[in-house]
């Protein structure tokens, strides 16, 4: 069955992920470890600045673009080649958006 509506696609993916992530998909040994591990509370209050908490930098964006293969565009129609040809100002705006999305996703910005 082919889906083209975004909601149908999202629901299909969600259903597939739910099936693979269901407890009955795992071995009893893994489930025991998983249950024990999930009882440990997560602590996100690191005192130091860790690399994964840093904003993306321009050289990281440029490196990622230079290493990306010329694959087909996504639903937005934007190709890596298009991004590679952006001027410095446009790349800076793109980098700002990526960092903004990361901050919002992590609940740092409301």
Gaussian input, Z-matrix of N, CA and C with variables (Angstrom, degrees):
# hf/3-21g

backbone

0 1
 N
 C     1     B1
 C     2     B2     1     A1
 N     3     B3     2     A2     1     D1
 C     4     B4     3     A3     2     D2
 C     5     B5     4     A4     3     D3
 N     6     B6     5     A5     4     D4
 C     7     B7     6     A6     5     D5
 C     8     B8     7     A7     6     D6
 N     9     B9     8     A8     7     D7
 C    10    B10     9     A9     8     D8
 C    11    B11    10    A10     9     D9
 N    12    B12    11    A11    10    D10
 C    13    B13    12    A12    11    D11
 C    14    B14    13    A13    12    D12
 N    15    B15    14    A14    13    D13
 C    16    B16    15    A15    14    D14
 C    17    B17    16    A16    15    D15
 N    18    B18    17    A17    16    D16
 C    19    B19    18    A18    17    D17
 C    20    B20    19    A19    18    D18
 N    21    B21    20    A20    19    D19
 C    22    B22    21    A21    20    D20
 C    23    B23    22    A22    21    D21
 N    24    B24    23    A23    22    D22
 C    25    B25    24    A24    23    D23
 C    26    B26    25    A25    24    D24
 N    27    B27    26    A26    25    D25
 C    28    B28    27    A27    26    D26
 C    29    B29    28    A28    27    D27
 N    30    B30    29    A29    28    D28
 C    31    B31    30    A30    29    D29
 C    32    B32    31    A31    30    D30
 N    33    B33    32    A32    31    D31
 C    34    B34    33    A33    32    D32
 C    35    B35    34    A34    33    D33
 N    36    B36    35    A35    34    D34
 C    37    B37    36    A36    35    D35
 C    38    B38    37    A37    36    D36
 N    39    B39    38    A38    37    D37
 C    40    B40    39    A39    38    D38
 C    41    B41    40    A40    39    D39
 N    42    B42    41    A41    40    D40
 C    43    B43    42    A42    41    D41
 C    44    B44    43    A43    42    D42
 N    45    B45    44    A44    43    D43
 C    46    B46    45    A45    44    D44
 C    47    B47    46    A46    45    D45
 N    48    B48    47    A47    46    D46
 C    49    B49    48    A48    47    D47
 C    50    B50    49    A49    48    D48
 N    51    B51    50    A50    49    D49
 C    52    B52    51    A51    50    D50
 C    53    B53    52    A52    51    D51
 N    54    B54    53    A53    52    D52
 C    55    B55    54    A54    53    D53
 C    56    B56    55    A55    54    D54
 N    57    B57    56    A56    55    D55
 C    58    B58    57    A57    56    D56
 C    59    B59    58    A58    57    D57
 N    60    B60    59    A59    58    D58
 C    61    B61    60    A60    59    D59
 C    62    B62    61    A61    60    D60
 N    63    B63    62    A62    61    D61
 C    64    B64    63    A63    62    D62
 C    65    B65    64    A64    63    D63
 N    66    B66    65    A65    64    D64
 C    67    B67    66    A66    65    D65
 C    68    B68    67    A67    66    D66
 N    69    B69    68    A68    67    D67
 C    70    B70    69    A69    68    D68
 C    71    B71    70    A70    69    D69
 N    72    B72    71    A71    70    D70
 C    73    B73    72    A72    71    D71
 C    74    B74    73    A73    72    D72
 N    75    B75    74    A74    73    D73
 C    76    B76    75    A75    74    D74
 C    77    B77    76    A76    75    D75
 N    78    B78    77    A77    76    D76
 C    79    B79    78    A78    77    D77
 C    80    B80    79    A79    78    D78
 N    81    B81    80    A80    79    D79
 C    82    B82    81    A81    80    D80
 C    83    B83    82    A82    81    D81
 N    84    B84    83    A83    82    D82
 C    85    B85    84    A84    83    D83
 C    86    B86    85    A85    84    D84
 N    87    B87    86    A86    85    D85
 C    88    B88    87    A87    86    D86
 C    89    B89    88    A88    87    D87
 N    90    B90    89    A89    88    D88
 C    91    B91    90    A90    89    D89
 C    92    B92    91    A91    90    D90
 N    93    B93    92    A92    91    D91
 C    94    B94    93    A93    92    D92
 C    95    B95    94    A94    93    D93
 N    96    B96    95    A95    94    D94
 C    97    B97    96    A96    95    D95
 C    98    B98    97    A97    96    D96
 N    99    B99    98    A98    97    D97
 C   100   B100    99    A99    98    D98
 C   101   B101   100   A100    99    D99
 N   102   B102   101   A101   100   D100
 C   103   B103   102   A102   101   D101
 C   104   B104   103   A103   102   D102
 N   105   B105   104   A104   103   D103
 C   106   B106   105   A105   104   D104
 C   107   B107   106   A106   105   D105
 N   108   B108   107   A107   106   D106
 C   109   B109   108   A108   107   D107
 C   110   B110   109   A109   108   D108
 N   111   B111   110   A110   109   D109
 C   112   B112   111   A111   110   D110
 C   113   B113   112   A112   111   D111
 N   114   B114   113   A113   112   D112
 C   115   B115   114   A114   113   D113
 C   116   B116   115   A115   114   D114
 N   117   B117   116   A116   115   D115
 C   118   B118   117   A117   116   D116
 C   119   B119   118   A118   117   D117
 N   120   B120   119   A119   118   D118
 C   121   B121   120   A120   119   D119
 C   122   B122   121   A121   120   D120
 N   123   B123   122   A122   121   D121
 C   124   B124   123   A123   122   D122
 C   125   B125   124   A124   123   D123
 N   126   B126   125   A125   124   D124
 C   127   B127   126   A126   125   D125
 C   128   B128   127   A127   126   D126
 N   129   B129   128   A128   127   D127
 C   130   B130   129   A129   128   D128
 C   131   B131   130   A130   129   D129
 N   132   B132   131   A131   130   D130
 C   133   B133   132   A132   131   D131
 C   134   B134   133   A133   132   D132
 N   135   B135   134   A134   133   D133
 C   136   B136   135   A135   134   D134
 C   137   B137   136   A136   135   D135
 N   138   B138   137   A137   136   D136
 C   139   B139   138   A138   137   D137
 C   140   B140   139   A139   138   D138
 N   141   B141   140   A140   139   D139
 C   142   B142   141   A141   140   D140
 C   143   B143   142   A142   141   D141
 N   144   B144   143   A143   142   D142
 C   145   B145   144   A144   143   D143
 C   146   B146   145   A145   144   D144
 N   147   B147   146   A146   145   D145
 C   148   B148   147   A147   146   D146
 C   149   B149   148   A148   147   D147
 N   150   B150   149   A149   148   D148
 C   151   B151   150   A150   149   D149
 C   152   B152   151   A151   150   D150
 N   153   B153   152   A152   151   D151
 C   154   B154   153   A153   152   D152
 C   155   B155   154   A154   153   D153
 N   156   B156   155   A155   154   D154
 C   157   B157   156   A156   155   D155
 C   158   B158   157   A157   156   D156
 N   159   B159   158   A158   157   D157
 C   160   B160   159   A159   158   D158
 C   161   B161   160   A160   159   D159
 N   162   B162   161   A161   160   D160
 C   163   B163   162   A162   161   D161
 C   164   B164   163   A163   162   D162
 N   165   B165   164   A164   163   D163
 C   166   B166   165   A165   164   D164
 C   167   B167   166   A166   165   D165
 N   168   B168   167   A167   166   D166
 C   169   B169   168   A168   167   D167
 C   170   B170   169   A169   168   D168
 N   171   B171   170   A170   169   D169
 C   172   B172   171   A171   170   D170
 C   173   B173   172   A172   171   D171
 N   174   B174   173   A173   172   D172
 C   175   B175   174   A174   173   D173
 C   176   B176   175   A175   174   D174
 N   177   B177   176   A176   175   D175
 C   178   B178   177   A177   176   D176
 C   179   B179   178   A178   177   D177
 N   180   B180   179   A179   178   D178
 C   181   B181   180   A180   179   D179
 C   182   B182   181   A181   180   D180
 N   183   B183   182   A182   181   D181
 C   184   B184   183   A183   182   D182
 C   185   B185   184   A184   183   D183
 N   186   B186   185   A185   184   D184
 C   187   B187   186   A186   185   D185
 C   188   B188   187   A187   186   D186
 N   189   B189   188   A188   187   D187
 C   190   B190   189   A189   188   D188
 C   191   B191   190   A190   189   D189
 N   192   B192   191   A191   190   D190
 C   193   B193   192   A192   191   D191
 C   194   B194   193   A193   192   D192
 N   195   B195   194   A194   193   D193
 C   196   B196   195   A195   194   D194
 C   197   B197   196   A196   195   D195
 N   198   B198   197   A197   196   D196
 C   199   B199   198   A198   197   D197
 C   200   B200   199   A199   198   D198
 N   201   B201   200   A200   199   D199
 C   202   B202   201   A201   200   D200
 C   203   B203   202   A202   201   D201
 N   204   B204   203   A203   202   D202
 C   205   B205   204   A204   203   D203
 C   206   B206   205   A205   204   D204
 N   207   B207   206   A206   205   D205
 C   208   B208   207   A207   206   D206
 C   209   B209   208   A208   207   D207
 N   210   B210   209   A209   208   D208
 C   211   B211   210   A210   209   D209
 C   212   B212   211   A211   210   D210
 N   213   B213   212   A212   211   D211
 C   214   B214   213   A213   212   D212
 C   215   B215   214   A214   213   D213
 N   216   B216   215   A215   214   D214
 C   217   B217   216   A216   215   D215
 C   218   B218   217   A217   216   D216
 N   219   B219   218   A218   217   D217
 C   220   B220   219   A219   218   D218
 C   221   B221   220   A220   219   D219
 N   222   B222   221   A221   220   D220
 C   223   B223   222   A222   221   D221
 C   224   B224   223   A223   222   D222
 N   225   B225   224   A224   223   D223
 C   226   B226   225   A225   224   D224
 C   227   B227   226   A226   225   D225
 N   228   B228   227   A227   226   D226
 C   229   B229   228   A228   227   D227
 C   230   B230   229   A229   228   D228
 N   231   B231   230   A230   229   D229
 C   232   B232   231   A231   230   D230
 C   233   B233   232   A232   231   D231
 N   234   B234   233   A233   232   D232
 C   235   B235   234   A234   233   D233
 C   236   B236   235   A235   234   D234
 N   237   B237   236   A236   235   D235
 C   238   B238   237   A237   236   D236
 C   239   B239   238   A238   237   D237
 N   240   B240   239   A239   238   D238
 C   241   B241   240   A240   239   D239
 C   242   B242   241   A241   240   D240
 N   243   B243   242   A242   241   D241
 C   244   B244   243   A243   242   D242
 C   245   B245   244   A244   243   D243
 N   246   B246   245   A245   244   D244
 C   247   B247   246   A246   245   D245
 C   248   B248   247   A247   246   D246
 N   249   B249   248   A248   247   D247
 C   250   B250   249   A249   248   D248
 C   251   B251   250   A250   249   D249
 N   252   B252   251   A251   250   D250
 C   253   B253   252   A252   251   D251
 C   254   B254   253   A253   252   D252
 N   255   B255   254   A254   253   D253
 C   256   B256   255   A255   254   D254
 C   257   B257   256   A256   255   D255
 N   258   B258   257   A257   256   D256
 C   259   B259   258   A258   257   D257
 C   260   B260   259   A259   258   D258
 N   261   B261   260   A260   259   D259
 C   262   B262   261   A261   260   D260
 C   263   B263   262   A262   261   D261
 N   264   B264   263   A263   262   D262
 C   265   B265   264   A264   263   D263
 C   266   B266   265   A265   264   D264
 N   267   B267   266   A266   265   D265
 C   268   B268   267   A267   266   D266
 C   269   B269   268   A268   267   D267
 N   270   B270   269   A269   268   D268
 C   271   B271   270   A270   269   D269
 C   272   B272   271   A271   270   D270
 N   273   B273   272   A272   271   D271
 C   274   B274   273   A273   272   D272
 C   275   B275   274   A274   273   D273
 N   276   B276   275   A275   274   D274
 C   277   B277   276   A276   275   D275
 C   278   B278   277   A277   276   D276
 N   279   B279   278   A278   277   D277
 C   280   B280   279   A279   278   D278
 C   281   B281   280   A280   279   D279
 N   282   B282   281   A281   280   D280
 C   283   B283   282   A282   281   D281
 C   284   B284   283   A283   282   D282
 N   285   B285   284   A284   283   D283
 C   286   B286   285   A285   284   D284
 C   287   B287   286   A286   285   D285
 N   288   B288   287   A287   286   D286
 C   289   B289   288   A288   287   D287
 C   290   B290   289   A289   288   D288
 N   291   B291   290   A290   289   D289
 C   292   B292   291   A291   290   D290
 C   293   B293   292   A292   291   D291
 N   294   B294   293   A293   292   D292
 C   295   B295   294   A294   293   D293
 C   296   B296   295   A295   294   D294
 N   297   B297   296   A296   295   D295
 C   298   B298   297   A297   296   D296
 C   299   B299   298   A298   297   D297
 N   300   B300   299   A299   298   D298
 C   301   B301   300   A300   299   D299
 C   302   B302   301   A301   300   D300
 N   303   B303   302   A302   301   D301
 C   304   B304   303   A303   302   D302
 C   305   B305   304   A304   303   D303
 N   306   B306   305   A305   304   D304
 C   307   B307   306   A306   305   D305
 C   308   B308   307   A307   306   D306
 N   309   B309   308   A308   307   D307
 C   310   B310   309   A309   308   D308
 C   311   B311   310   A310   309   D309
 N   312   B312   311   A311   310   D310
 C   313   B313   312   A312   311   D311
 C   314   B314   313   A313   312   D312
 N   315   B315   314   A314   313   D313
 C   316   B316   315   A315   314   D314
 C   317   B317   316   A316   315   D315
 N   318   B318   317   A317   316   D316
 C   319   B319   318   A318   317   D317
 C   320   B320   319   A319   318   D318
 N   321   B321   320   A320   319   D319
 C   322   B322   321   A321   320   D320
 C   323   B323   322   A322   321   D321
 N   324   B324   323   A323   322   D322
 C   325   B325   324   A324   323   D323
 C   326   B326   325   A325   324   D324
 N   327   B327   326   A326   325   D325
 C   328   B328   327   A327   326   D326
 C   329   B329   328   A328   327   D327

   B1=1.4465
   B2=1.5303
   B3=1.3080
   B4=1.4598
   B5=1.5189
   B6=1.3293
   B7=1.4593
   B8=1.5162
   B9=1.3150
   B10=1.4659
   B11=1.5284
   B12=1.3114
   B13=1.4646
   B14=1.5267
   B15=1.3316
   B16=1.4703
   B17=1.5266
   B18=1.3196
   B19=1.4657
   B20=1.5274
   B21=1.3318
   B22=1.4674
   B23=1.5254
   B24=1.3269
   B25=1.4645
   B26=1.5212
   B27=1.3366
   B28=1.4675
   B29=1.5241
   B30=1.3233
   B31=1.4652
   B32=1.5267
   B33=1.3281
   B34=1.4615
   B35=1.5248
   B36=1.3351
   B37=1.4704
   B38=1.5259
   B39=1.3261
   B40=1.4607
   B41=1.5186
   B42=1.3244
   B43=1.4650
   B44=1.5302
   B45=1.3297
   B46=1.4694
   B47=1.5239
   B48=1.3400
   B49=1.4656
   B50=1.5256
   B51=1.3201
   B52=1.4649
   B53=1.5274
   B54=1.3268
   B55=1.4648
   B56=1.5268
   B57=1.3448
   B58=1.4696
   B59=1.5206
   B60=1.3265
   B61=1.4636
   B62=1.5200
   B63=1.3112
   B64=1.4669
   B65=1.5258
   B66=1.3114
   B67=1.4608
   B68=1.5237
   B69=1.3248
   B70=1.4661
   B71=1.5289
   B72=1.3363
   B73=1.4634
   B74=1.5260
   B75=1.3387
   B76=1.4606
   B77=1.5248
   B78=1.3159
   B79=1.4681
   B80=1.5297
   B81=1.3321
   B82=1.4686
   B83=1.5309
   B84=1.3388
   B85=1.4683
   B86=1.5212
   B87=1.3373
   B88=1.4601
   B89=1.5265
   B90=1.3208
   B91=1.4692
   B92=1.5265
   B93=1.3266
   B94=1.4717
   B95=1.5289
   B96=1.3259
   B97=1.4715
   B98=1.5231
   B99=1.3244
   B100=1.4686
   B101=1.5247
   B102=1.3213
   B103=1.4704
   B104=1.5211
   B105=1.3289
   B106=1.4628
   B107=1.5334
   B108=1.3035
   B109=1.4647
   B110=1.5227
   B111=1.3228
   B112=1.4642
   B113=1.5262
   B114=1.3193
   B115=1.4671
   B116=1.5255
   B117=1.3281
   B118=1.4640
   B119=1.5228
   B120=1.3352
   B121=1.4709
   B122=1.5334
   B123=1.3125
   B124=1.4609
   B125=1.5189
   B126=1.3089
   B127=1.4666
   B128=1.5192
   B129=1.3046
   B130=1.4560
   B131=1.5238
   B132=1.2908
   B133=1.4602
   B134=1.5229
   B135=1.3143
   B136=1.4675
   B137=1.5232
   B138=1.3045
   B139=1.4608
   B140=1.5246
   B141=1.2938
   B142=1.4642
   B143=1.5255
   B144=1.3092
   B145=1.4577
   B146=1.5188
   B147=1.2909
   B148=1.4522
   B149=1.5233
   B150=1.3381
   B151=1.4691
   B152=1.5307
   B153=1.3323
   B154=1.4603
   B155=1.5281
   B156=1.3312
   B157=1.4603
   B158=1.5238
   B159=1.3207
   B160=1.4623
   B161=1.5214
   B162=1.3111
   B163=1.4584
   B164=1.5238
   B165=1.3346
   B166=1.4563
   B167=1.5198
   B168=1.3191
   B169=1.4625
   B170=1.5213
   B171=1.3243
   B172=1.4561
   B173=1.5277
   B174=1.3251
   B175=1.4633
   B176=1.5311
   B177=1.3459
   B178=1.4614
   B179=1.5266
   B180=1.3222
   B181=1.4634
   B182=1.5250
   B183=1.3317
   B184=1.4653
   B185=1.5315
   B186=1.3241
   B187=1.4684
   B188=1.5238
   B189=1.3271
   B190=1.4695
   B191=1.5232
   B192=1.3260
   B193=1.4655
   B194=1.5239
   B195=1.3194
   B196=1.4671
   B197=1.5260
   B198=1.3201
   B199=1.4685
   B200=1.5271
   B201=1.3225
   B202=1.4688
   B203=1.5241
   B204=1.3078
   B205=1.4609
   B206=1.5213
   B207=1.2967
   B208=1.4614
   B209=1.5108
   B210=1.3148
   B211=1.4608
   B212=1.5234
   B213=1.3029
   B214=1.4597
   B215=1.5197
   B216=1.3264
   B217=1.4662
   B218=1.5241
   B219=1.3194
   B220=1.4552
   B221=1.5183
   B222=1.3272
   B223=1.4636
   B224=1.5268
   B225=1.3373
   B226=1.4636
   B227=1.5261
   B228=1.3444
   B229=1.4579
   B230=1.5226
   B231=1.3322
   B232=1.4663
   B233=1.5272
   B234=1.3250
   B235=1.4618
   B236=1.5242
   B237=1.3306
   B238=1.4644
   B239=1.5216
   B240=1.3198
   B241=1.4612
   B242=1.5292
   B243=1.3149
   B244=1.4712
   B245=1.5256
   B246=1.3349
   B247=1.4634
   B248=1.5260
   B249=1.3308
   B250=1.4698
   B251=1.5239
   B252=1.3143
   B253=1.4663
   B254=1.5286
   B255=1.3291
   B256=1.4646
   B257=1.5260
   B258=1.3280
   B259=1.4709
   B260=1.5303
   B261=1.3166
   B262=1.4631
   B263=1.5222
   B264=1.3248
   B265=1.4688
   B266=1.5230
   B267=1.3229
   B268=1.4672
   B269=1.5231
   B270=1.3415
   B271=1.4672
   B272=1.5262
   B273=1.3291
   B274=1.4719
   B275=1.5223
   B276=1.3281
   B277=1.4696
   B278=1.5310
   B279=1.3260
   B280=1.4597
   B281=1.5305
   B282=1.3251
   B283=1.4615
   B284=1.5295
   B285=1.3256
   B286=1.4632
   B287=1.5344
   B288=1.3391
   B289=1.4708
   B290=1.5259
   B291=1.3433
   B292=1.4664
   B293=1.5248
   B294=1.3169
   B295=1.4666
   B296=1.5194
   B297=1.3141
   B298=1.4686
   B299=1.5344
   B300=1.3411
   B301=1.4668
   B302=1.5250
   B303=1.3156
   B304=1.4626
   B305=1.5271
   B306=1.3247
   B307=1.4645
   B308=1.5274
   B309=1.3248
   B310=1.4650
   B311=1.5208
   B312=1.3238
   B313=1.4636
   B314=1.5213
   B315=1.3093
   B316=1.4637
   B317=1.5179
   B318=1.3240
   B319=1.4519
   B320=1.5115
   B321=1.3300
   B322=1.4575
   B323=1.5242
   B324=1.3244
   B325=1.4696
   B326=1.5169
   B327=1.2952
   B328=1.4741
   B329=1.4981
   A1=108.16
   A2=116.87
   A3=122.34
   A4=109.79
   A5=115.69
   A6=121.75
   A7=108.53
   A8=116.28
   A9=118.86
   A10=111.82
   A11=118.01
   A12=120.44
   A13=108.98
   A14=117.52
   A15=120.34
   A16=114.05
   A17=117.58
   A18=120.01
   A19=110.91
   A20=117.12
   A21=120.49
   A22=111.17
   A23=116.07
   A24=120.76
   A25=109.94
   A26=116.25
   A27=120.61
   A28=110.87
   A29=116.90
   A30=120.32
   A31=111.76
   A32=116.95
   A33=120.85
   A34=110.75
   A35=116.33
   A36=120.19
   A37=111.04
   A38=116.39
   A39=120.52
   A40=111.94
   A41=116.12
   A42=120.59
   A43=110.39
   A44=116.80
   A45=120.80
   A46=110.89
   A47=117.02
   A48=120.39
   A49=111.05
   A50=116.72
   A51=120.23
   A52=110.58
   A53=116.57
   A54=119.92
   A55=111.52
   A56=116.42
   A57=119.15
   A58=111.00
   A59=117.18
   A60=120.88
   A61=113.04
   A62=117.61
   A63=120.88
   A64=110.06
   A65=115.63
   A66=121.87
   A67=112.13
   A68=117.65
   A69=119.20
   A70=113.16
   A71=117.50
   A72=121.01
   A73=111.66
   A74=117.44
   A75=121.83
   A76=111.40
   A77=115.18
   A78=120.77
   A79=109.18
   A80=117.52
   A81=120.49
   A82=112.53
   A83=117.62
   A84=120.22
   A85=110.82
   A86=115.72
   A87=119.24
   A88=110.50
   A89=117.63
   A90=121.52
   A91=110.17
   A92=117.39
   A93=120.48
   A94=110.27
   A95=116.90
   A96=120.74
   A97=110.26
   A98=116.44
   A99=121.88
   A100=110.39
   A101=117.06
   A102=120.81
   A103=111.68
   A104=116.71
   A105=120.70
   A106=110.38
   A107=116.63
   A108=121.31
   A109=111.58
   A110=117.55
   A111=120.93
   A112=112.73
   A113=117.90
   A114=120.32
   A115=111.83
   A116=117.07
   A117=121.19
   A118=108.68
   A119=117.83
   A120=119.57
   A121=111.22
   A122=115.70
   A123=121.14
   A124=109.24
   A125=116.12
   A126=121.36
   A127=108.38
   A128=116.22
   A129=121.57
   A130=111.65
   A131=117.40
   A132=120.42
   A133=111.14
   A134=116.49
   A135=119.86
   A136=108.95
   A137=116.47
   A138=120.96
   A139=111.90
   A140=117.11
   A141=119.35
   A142=110.50
   A143=114.62
   A144=119.66
   A145=107.82
   A146=116.39
   A147=121.50
   A148=109.36
   A149=117.38
   A150=120.22
   A151=113.80
   A152=116.99
   A153=118.13
   A154=112.63
   A155=117.75
   A156=121.04
   A157=111.87
   A158=117.23
   A159=121.63
   A160=110.55
   A161=115.10
   A162=119.23
   A163=109.09
   A164=115.32
   A165=119.88
   A166=108.40
   A167=116.46
   A168=120.93
   A169=109.97
   A170=115.30
   A171=120.71
   A172=111.49
   A173=117.64
   A174=118.22
   A175=111.11
   A176=118.30
   A177=120.93
   A178=110.64
   A179=116.41
   A180=120.34
   A181=110.08
   A182=116.61
   A183=120.54
   A184=111.30
   A185=116.63
   A186=120.39
   A187=110.62
   A188=116.68
   A189=120.72
   A190=110.51
   A191=117.16
   A192=120.33
   A193=111.46
   A194=116.99
   A195=119.24
   A196=111.78
   A197=117.17
   A198=121.23
   A199=113.19
   A200=116.97
   A201=120.52
   A202=109.88
   A203=115.00
   A204=120.41
   A205=109.48
   A206=116.30
   A207=121.11
   A208=111.98
   A209=116.26
   A210=120.41
   A211=110.69
   A212=115.26
   A213=120.84
   A214=109.99
   A215=116.40
   A216=119.13
   A217=110.71
   A218=114.76
   A219=120.32
   A220=109.73
   A221=117.23
   A222=121.13
   A223=112.98
   A224=116.95
   A225=119.78
   A226=112.76
   A227=117.34
   A228=121.02
   A229=114.14
   A230=117.52
   A231=121.20
   A232=109.49
   A233=116.30
   A234=121.19
   A235=109.87
   A236=116.06
   A237=120.02
   A238=110.21
   A239=116.37
   A240=119.92
   A241=110.84
   A242=117.24
   A243=120.56
   A244=110.02
   A245=116.00
   A246=120.27
   A247=111.38
   A248=116.28
   A249=120.09
   A250=111.96
   A251=117.43
   A252=121.42
   A253=113.61
   A254=117.45
   A255=119.48
   A256=109.80
   A257=116.29
   A258=118.94
   A259=109.16
   A260=115.97
   A261=121.56
   A262=112.30
   A263=116.76
   A264=120.12
   A265=110.79
   A266=116.51
   A267=120.20
   A268=111.32
   A269=116.95
   A270=119.90
   A271=111.03
   A272=116.28
   A273=120.31
   A274=110.90
   A275=116.43
   A276=120.30
   A277=110.43
   A278=116.50
   A279=120.83
   A280=110.53
   A281=115.81
   A282=120.89
   A283=110.80
   A284=116.92
   A285=121.17
   A286=110.12
   A287=116.64
   A288=120.40
   A289=111.51
   A290=116.65
   A291=119.59
   A292=110.71
   A293=116.46
   A294=120.08
   A295=111.44
   A296=117.17
   A297=121.37
   A298=110.37
   A299=116.09
   A300=119.84
   A301=110.86
   A302=116.91
   A303=120.99
   A304=110.78
   A305=117.22
   A306=120.98
   A307=111.11
   A308=117.00
   A309=120.51
   A310=111.13
   A311=116.51
   A312=120.37
   A313=111.05
   A314=117.09
   A315=121.10
   A316=112.79
   A317=117.86
   A318=121.47
   A319=114.63
   A320=117.23
   A321=120.18
   A322=110.16
   A323=116.40
   A324=121.34
   A325=108.33
   A326=116.68
   A327=119.93
   A328=111.16
   D1=132.98
   D2=179.52
   D3=-103.38
   D4=135.91
   D5=177.62
   D6=-116.86
   D7=140.15
   D8=176.90
   D9=-124.41
   D10=-23.21
   D11=178.71
   D12=-73.78
   D13=133.71
   D14=-178.21
   D15=-53.19
   D16=-39.83
   D17=-179.56
   D18=-65.82
   D19=-41.45
   D20=177.75
   D21=-63.10
   D22=-42.05
   D23=178.85
   D24=-62.68
   D25=-46.57
   D26=-179.74
   D27=-61.43
   D28=-43.43
   D29=179.92
   D30=-65.57
   D31=-40.17
   D32=178.40
   D33=-63.64
   D34=-45.60
   D35=177.82
   D36=-63.21
   D37=-44.19
   D38=179.04
   D39=-59.33
   D40=-42.69
   D41=178.92
   D42=-64.04
   D43=-43.92
   D44=179.95
   D45=-62.96
   D46=-44.52
   D47=179.17
   D48=-64.97
   D49=-37.97
   D50=179.23
   D51=-63.68
   D52=-40.18
   D53=179.81
   D54=-64.81
   D55=-45.06
   D56=-177.57
   D57=-71.64
   D58=-27.33
   D59=-177.69
   D60=-89.22
   D61=-6.44
   D62=-177.60
   D63=-63.50
   D64=144.09
   D65=-177.90
   D66=-56.24
   D67=-36.37
   D68=-178.15
   D69=-72.42
   D70=-2.07
   D71=175.42
   D72=-85.18
   D73=-9.17
   D74=-174.28
   D75=-110.17
   D76=160.49
   D77=176.97
   D78=-71.33
   D79=154.79
   D80=178.40
   D81=-57.87
   D82=-37.01
   D83=178.64
   D84=-62.29
   D85=-44.54
   D86=-179.83
   D87=-65.56
   D88=-41.10
   D89=-179.66
   D90=-60.71
   D91=-39.82
   D92=178.86
   D93=-63.36
   D94=-44.98
   D95=178.54
   D96=-64.63
   D97=-43.55
   D98=179.97
   D99=-59.54
   D100=-48.05
   D101=-179.29
   D102=-62.44
   D103=-41.94
   D104=179.24
   D105=-65.02
   D106=-43.69
   D107=-178.72
   D108=-66.23
   D109=-38.77
   D110=-177.85
   D111=-70.17
   D112=-14.92
   D113=175.92
   D114=-77.53
   D115=-16.49
   D116=178.74
   D117=-79.34
   D118=121.31
   D119=-179.00
   D120=-67.22
   D121=142.57
   D122=176.91
   D123=-83.22
   D124=140.39
   D125=178.22
   D126=-122.45
   D127=118.22
   D128=-178.65
   D129=-108.47
   D130=29.61
   D131=-176.23
   D132=-110.72
   D133=55.37
   D134=177.89
   D135=-65.68
   D136=137.88
   D137=-178.36
   D138=-79.69
   D139=-27.74
   D140=-178.24
   D141=-99.62
   D142=163.38
   D143=176.54
   D144=-82.09
   D145=115.47
   D146=-179.69
   D147=-96.28
   D148=148.33
   D149=-176.42
   D150=-55.02
   D151=-37.03
   D152=-177.98
   D153=-72.88
   D154=-10.21
   D155=177.35
   D156=-95.92
   D157=-1.50
   D158=-177.63
   D159=-83.94
   D160=156.06
   D161=174.22
   D162=-69.95
   D163=153.89
   D164=173.52
   D165=-67.26
   D166=143.89
   D167=179.43
   D168=-108.56
   D169=161.95
   D170=-176.01
   D171=-57.61
   D172=-43.90
   D173=-177.52
   D174=-64.31
   D175=-29.02
   D176=177.16
   D177=-69.68
   D178=-40.76
   D179=176.86
   D180=-64.27
   D181=-46.54
   D182=-179.57
   D183=-63.16
   D184=-40.01
   D185=178.15
   D186=-64.48
   D187=-44.77
   D188=179.50
   D189=-60.98
   D190=-42.64
   D191=179.80
   D192=-66.85
   D193=-37.46
   D194=-178.96
   D195=-70.90
   D196=-26.86
   D197=-178.93
   D198=-91.45
   D199=-13.83
   D200=-177.65
   D201=-70.51
   D202=139.93
   D203=178.31
   D204=-81.39
   D205=158.82
   D206=-179.52
   D207=-78.19
   D208=62.15
   D209=-178.88
   D210=-78.07
   D211=171.32
   D212=178.82
   D213=-64.14
   D214=151.36
   D215=178.45
   D216=-67.46
   D217=157.45
   D218=175.67
   D219=-80.98
   D220=-166.87
   D221=-178.66
   D222=-59.73
   D223=-24.45
   D224=-179.92
   D225=-79.16
   D226=-9.51
   D227=178.41
   D228=79.77
   D229=4.73
   D230=-178.00
   D231=-89.87
   D232=128.24
   D233=178.71
   D234=-100.06
   D235=160.77
   D236=175.56
   D237=-61.68
   D238=-35.64
   D239=179.98
   D240=-61.41
   D241=-38.89
   D242=176.65
   D243=-61.41
   D244=-45.09
   D245=-178.88
   D246=-65.38
   D247=-36.24
   D248=179.24
   D249=-63.71
   D250=-25.84
   D251=-177.17
   D252=-94.20
   D253=5.45
   D254=176.88
   D255=-68.68
   D256=146.19
   D257=175.84
   D258=-76.81
   D259=172.84
   D260=-175.20
   D261=-59.04
   D262=-40.89
   D263=-179.96
   D264=-63.44
   D265=-45.35
   D266=179.97
   D267=-64.99
   D268=-40.32
   D269=176.85
   D270=-62.51
   D271=-38.13
   D272=178.04
   D273=-63.19
   D274=-40.99
   D275=177.68
   D276=-64.85
   D277=-41.78
   D278=178.75
   D279=-62.36
   D280=-44.22
   D281=177.99
   D282=-61.40
   D283=-41.83
   D284=177.19
   D285=-58.83
   D286=-44.56
   D287=-179.98
   D288=-63.87
   D289=-43.38
   D290=178.27
   D291=-59.14
   D292=-46.16
   D293=-179.82
   D294=-66.21
   D295=-38.48
   D296=178.25
   D297=-62.83
   D298=-44.46
   D299=178.90
   D300=-62.63
   D301=-39.69
   D302=178.93
   D303=-63.70
   D304=-43.73
   D305=178.90
   D306=-64.07
   D307=-42.54
   D308=179.78
   D309=-66.49
   D310=-40.77
   D311=-179.41
   D312=-63.81
   D313=-34.44
   D314=-179.85
   D315=-86.93
   D316=5.88
   D317=176.09
   D318=76.06
   D319=14.15
   D320=-179.94
   D321=-78.88
   D322=-33.70
   D323=175.50
   D324=-109.92
   D325=144.39
   D326=177.57
   D327=-110.77

